[in-house]
Amino acid sequence: MDLVQSIDRALTILEVLSNYNEGLGVTEISQEVGLHKSTVYRLLSTLIYKGYVIQDMDTNKYKITLKLFELGSKKVENMDLLSASKTFTRKLMETVNEVVHLVVRDGNEIVYIDKVEANNTIRMASTIGKRGPMYSTATGKVILAFMSENQCMNILNNSKLEMRTDKTIVDIEILKKQLKEIKSRGYAVDDEENEIGVRCVGAPIFNRHGEIEGAISLSGPSNRVTEEKVETIAIEVMKYAHLISEEIGYRK
């Protein structure tokens, strides 16, 4: 991989600063990223000039701004999928009263671009903008299932398949078999494979070219989203995924 060192270092500083709401001083940043203070100072000066970092005049600490969020938001706002899905993800949540997620693929991961909270006392820890693995999530697996085999294998072969729970499937041959089953039935299940105590059901969204565009999922505690309810829930998830697909131009 041909990395540009200065860009790599600047992005590392941004990633570090994102973990500290109160900011960090140059010495602290230097220790966190393993760079000399003079190098850190030069990089910070550029990041301040471009609007990604500010310096608190009272504490002299450096903090990230919302510019990265603004850039990401522009991309999300321009996605037809997000605006097209709003009505349907809300209706799905109201039908089953569990949290609904909308995701898209970004590289070898999924990214949550929308979330509709349920009207119950238990909240999912997911947030918009959060990333997740494809091999252990319902939405990720359903996207993999409806890709070309070459695309799918390229992602699996370039992903670090880790046991996130004792139910996570990390054997590629078993995953391939499961993906064929998912494609055949039209939905995927994350049976506590990504997080113990949480079960998810996901279905694919297709664009006007018939290509996989993203996915929606319904997630809840495994004592509410029980194995006995999965098939009934899947019917609803597939129904609304299909309506979203039609809204963005898909015609079967």
Number of C-alpha atoms within 10 A of each C-alpha: 3 4 7 8 9 11 11 10 17 18 14 14 21 19 13 17 20 14 12 12 10 14 22 21 15 19 15 13 23 18 11 14 15 11 14 13 15 12 13 19 16 12 18 22 14 13 19 17 11 11 14 17 23 19 18 14 8 6 11 13 17 22 23 24 18 12 13 14 11 11 11 12 14 11 9 16 13 10 12 12 24 18 15 16 22 15 12 18 26 18 16 24 23 16 12 16 18 25 25 27 25 26 30 23 21 11 11 19 17 25 23 20 20 21 22 19 17 21 12 9 5 12 13 15 6 13 13 13 16 12 17 20 21 25 30 26 27 30 35 29 28 30 31 27 26 22 15 12 12 8 12 18 15 12 17 18 12 10 15 12 17 13 13 16 13 11 15 20 19 16 10 14 10 10 17 17 11 16 22 15 14 22 19 11 11 17 26 27 25 23 23 20 22 24 18 15 14 19 25 30 28 32 31 32 30 25 19 15 11 13 14 21 20 23 30 30 33 30 24 21 18 15 10 14 21 16 13 9 10 16 14 11 21 22 15 19 28 21 15 23 26 19 18 27 26 17 19 19 14 17 13 10
